[in-house]
Amino acid sequence: MALSQSLWQSNQDLALSTLHHPFVQGIADGSLAKEKFAYYVGQDAFFLESFARAYSIAAAKSPDWQTFQLFHALTAGVLAELKLHATYAQHWQVDLQTVQPGAATRRYTDFLLATAWSQDIGFTAVAMSPCMRLYAFLGQTLAQNGIPNHAYSEWIQTYSSDTFEPLAQQLETLVEQYAQNTQPVQATYRYAMLCEQAFFQAAWES
């Protein structure tokens, strides 16, 4: 079994608990309170900026031009997400310029950036992979019976799309190429999954 697949399977408990989290289920059926989603939009925009920076740090550390280009292609995917969030922000009347990161957001972004600066690119890919794989999983699962028609349908469409899944796979390719199945790698992946869960919980409690 590929390393990325093994790590994902080892954390199915967190993946499923996130899928069934009331915030995600509120997106699924359109019942999520607007103010909770508005909070999430601001926090996720802040997170994505750090995510893009972590990709850029990894790109600078890349040992060859092909890997450098791949990390920059992944960065471009994040920038596309940020454009979507700008649309969300306008719709939900969120001023992204004044957003202050909550504790869960800051803990997650600090972890990613510290990993990107201090570790090799294999560890960075492992730390970032749960976000991509989890969102693809959530989007694809919520879209199994078709894209619903409600306020959060664009979110489901984005993360279930044919353009998002390849980004998750590209990052997992870097995991396979540059990471080894060690206890620190397993701990890094699980910590990122826990950060994802905490991120949704913070938005739910907002």
C-alpha positions, 0 to 999 in steps of 0.5 A: 500500500502506498504511504499516502494511502496507508496514512489516510486509512490509519486516520479514518476515525478522524476523517469520518468524525469530521464528515459527521461533524455538525458544521460539515453536515450543516454544509451538506443540507444547507442548514448551517447558520450563516454567521458560522460559515462567514466566520469559517470563510475568514479563517479559511482565507487566513489559513490558505495564505499560510498554506500557499506560503508553506508550498512556496517554502517547500518549492525553494527547498526542492532538489530538482526543477520538476519538484519545484514546478509541482509545488508551484502548481499546487500553490496556484491551486491554493490561489484559485481557492483564495479567489473563491473565498474572496467571492464568498467574503463579498457574498457573506459580507466578510472583510478579509483585511480585518480577519484575526486568526482564532486559536485553532487557525493559528495553531494549524498555520504555525504548525505548517509553517514551522514544518515547512521551515524546519523539515525537509519537503517530505515532512512538509508534504505529509503535513499538508496532505491531510487538508487536501485529501480530507477536503476531497473526501468531504466534497466527493462524499457530500456530492454522491447524490448530486450537487444540492441547490442551497447556499453552500452548494458551491463549496460542495461543487468546488471540493468534489470537482475534477480539478481539486482531486488531481491537486490532492493526488499531486501532493500525495505523489510528493509524499510517496517520493520524499517521505518514509513511513516512520513514527514521526511521519505518522504523528505529523499526519495525524496532528494535521488531521486533528488540526482539521477537526479542531478548525471545523469545531472552532467554526461551529462554536463561533 
